[in-house]
Amino acid sequence: MKTSIFGRLALIIAVGSPLFLSSCKETTDGVMPVTSSTGVATTSEVNDWILSNMKYNYFWTDKIPASTDKTLTPDQYFLSLLYDRNNTANSDRDRFSWIQPSADDLKASLSGQSKTTGMEYKLYYRDNTQTGVVASVIYVLPGSPAAIASIKRGDIISKVNGQSLTGTNYQDLLQSNTDSYTFGFASLVNGTLTDNTQTKQVTALVFQQDPVLLDTTYTIGGKTIGYVVYNQFIPGALKTDGTTSNTYDLKLDNIFGKFKQKGVNELVLDLRYNRGGYVSSATNLASLIGRNIDASKVFYTQKWNSTVTAAYNKDYGVGWNTKNFVPKATNIGGNLSRVYVLTTSSTASASELIINGLRPFMTVNTIGTTTVGKNVGSITISDASGKIKWGMQPITFKSANAQGFTDYAGGFTPTIEVKEPSYGMKAFGDVTEVMLSEAIFQISGTRMARRATSTEVTQPSLFSSIDSKAGGGNMFISGKPF
């Protein structure tokens, strides 16, 4: 089956915790299912639809089993098709494809819209007994219910609706079907987490995320430093016709316009919690940063399976799988010789595309911890007839930069390793915040805060709520068949 996705959107996404489903976007129309007399597709018919689309679009189409069990539920059937999914020894296996019961929810979440309190967090055991758990707030979306309730980055949540968080109940309490939460908090007292009497009430609602959390400039040590916190590659909010606006891309254009006017000659791009998104937005951002780039320079290329490649070579001509930079009047690359990118284990997909795609043109230094390692991308497949409600996000291509480099499945190791503290994180933009402070030091030679040591930084995280976002959080979307 052939489905044209020319001119639509594709993305790169990585799936996180298996406990939670998430999504990303590029819509293709699936085959029309034969439906039962009730008009609702049966499990077998849904699975036929899944298999037909996977055989045509899937990057590892030659690895799909010859015999499959169509009596499985659609989610389990989809998983049964994935290449070497459980073989952790194979770094080239499919770690990232997923399916969701609602294609509509999938598309909305990929554009930054979901029912949410507006805060993201990481979970940690509160002591060595590994019984009690706390949620350390890593960021709060401006204007969201959590922000209105005065919850902020660095807060430590120990109770939900009067119950203390534990290793056995945190999922039920934090990911419940209820919309209203009463959060209780803990504080660090002489290095020990201690519950306090403070409570805050928050009601989740459908909220549109603005992915640009902060932008500012600093003049330090003779350097003019631009700083942007960017949490998801979203061009704009989802419109009623199913397309996206370009509001957030234009916002970045304006930010870099201000950077240019102020003479910014160093850039810190904070992608520590950015799991990816639309490739079009990655191209937009890279085109604002790249040095000596123009519309003739390659940002990235894609490799698809042989069937799709042959079909698109015929339909669109050789070169359909290459994406060049785009001309931007607000590009500041002429003033930059390097860029610093802040990264963590939540940095993935389109974020990694930025790192890989800019490296042929300028020095890209990373500060933080190793990224996810998602060098593959996917498209969102849904049924145009509406009779099948499922939406799936199979891996359909592998990406490479202008030099042909694609081998980063193990993630990008940091140029300078810096770990965030588990508790007491400082606000974004605070020059003493550990990762920003290190970037400023590397740029200017001025130490804004004492260098953190590994002994005071983190214990392993049980779970990050970012992993329950679209695509497990890791996305990469682009135009044409990208």
Order of alpha helices (4+ residues) and beta strands (2+ residues): beta-beta-alpha-alpha-beta-alpha-beta-beta-beta-alpha-beta-beta-alpha-beta-beta-beta-beta-beta-alpha-beta-beta-alpha-beta-alpha-beta-beta-alpha-beta-beta-beta-beta-beta-beta-alpha-beta-beta
